[in-house]
Amino acid sequence: MSDRIFGLFGVLLAIGFALSALAIEESFLSDAVGPKAFPIIIAAVLGVSGAVIALRPDPEPVWPALGHLAEIAAAVVVMIFYAELLPVMGFVIATAVAATYLTWRLGSAPVEAILVGVGSSLGIYVIFHLVLGLSLARGPWGF
């Protein structure tokens, strides 16, 4: 029963996310894709995933222990801080910090986590900003 509740929650969250994405106002200076496309894609993936979980539940689900739930909660807090600090710190720095923390918590050694976080941040910046020409949040150093 808990899988069905979790899946239904995912579907409802996806609907709310999609409605919020549709409310985004587009500027005449927006990217070719527009600001609504990515959130709608995320909402669609979340909605389909939630529906699959609700319609095909695990017969005997095993939920994580309290310690693992705390790790998941910490990751959610990091992502909330990431969203809040993105306009202030800029894409490259905020993404490097968030990716470093999440990589570390997934089991990498601290030095490896830093290298993966910084490398991921710079790689995504190069692909999305320099190659595809999408605008990303600028930080205090202009990138």
N, C-alpha and C positions, 0 to 999 in steps of 0.2 A: 504494500500500500504506500510505503514511503517513496518508492520510485515514481508512482503515479502523481503524487503530490509534488515532488520535485520537478517532474516533467511538465506538469500543468503550470507551475510557477515559472518555468523557463519560457513557455509559450506566452503567458501573460506579460512577462518582462519583455519579450521580443515585440509584442504588439505595442506596448508603451514606448519602447525604444524607436520603433518604426514611426509611430505618430510624432514623436519628438523630432525625428530626423526630417519628416515631411514639413515640419513647422519652421525649418531653417530658411531664412531669407537669403536669396541668391543676389549677389552683387553683379553689376554689369562687368566688373573686372575679375570675375571668378575664373578658376581654372577651367579647362575644357571639360573635365569630368564633372565639376561642380561639387559643392560641399555636402550634398545629400547622398551621393552614391555609396561611399564607404560605410556610413552608418546603416544604410538600408541593406547592404550586403551582410553586415554583421548581424542585423536583426533577422534576416532570412535564415542564416546559418543557425542562430540561436533558436529560432522558432521550429525549424526542422528537427534539430537535435532534441529539443524539449518534447516535441510530438512523438519522436521515436522512443524516447525514454518512457513517456506516458503510455504509449500503445503497446510496447513490448517490454514490460518491466522484468527485472531479474526476479526469479521465484524466491530466492533467499538473499536479499541484498546484505552486504557487509559494509557498515559505515565506518569511517576512520575513527581511531581512538581520539580522545580529547586533545592529546598533544599534537596530533596531525591536524585536527580542526583549528588549533591555535596557529599553526604554520599557515594554513589556508587563509585565516583571518588576517594574519600579518601581511600576506601577499596582497590581499584586497586593500588593506590600508596603504601599502606602498603604491598601488595603482591609483588610489584616490589622491594621494600626495603628488604623484606624477602628473595627473590631470590638472591639479591646482597650480603646480610649479612650472608647468610647461611654458606658459606665456612669460613668466618671470626669468627663468633660467635659460630658456631656449630649447629647441629640440635636441641638439647634440648633447648638451650637458645633462638635461633631465633624463633622456633616454639612456645615456651611459650609466647614470647612478641607479636607475630602476633596473636595468638589465644586469648590472653587476650584482645587486642585492639578490635578485631572483635566481641568477645563475649560481651564486654562492649557496643559497638555501636549497637548491636542487642537487647539491653535493660536490660542486667544484671546489678546489682549493682556492684560497683568497686571491693569490696572484693570477691563477687561471681565470677566475671570475672577473677580475678587473680587465684582463686582456680581452675576454669575450664581450664584456659590457661595452668597452670602448670601441672594439672592432665592429660590433653589431651596430652601434650608434653611428659610427662613421660610414659604414657600408650602406645602411639604410639612407643616410643623408645623401650620399653620392648617387644612389639609384633614384630616389624620389625627387631630390631637388636639382641635382646637376644634370642627370640624364633625362628624367621625365619632365622636368621643369615645374614641378608642383611646389607651391609655397608652403614652407614649414615655419613654425614659431622661431623667431629670431631671439637670440639671447643678448646678454649685455655686450658681447663681442661682435654682434652682427651676423652670426651664423647659427 
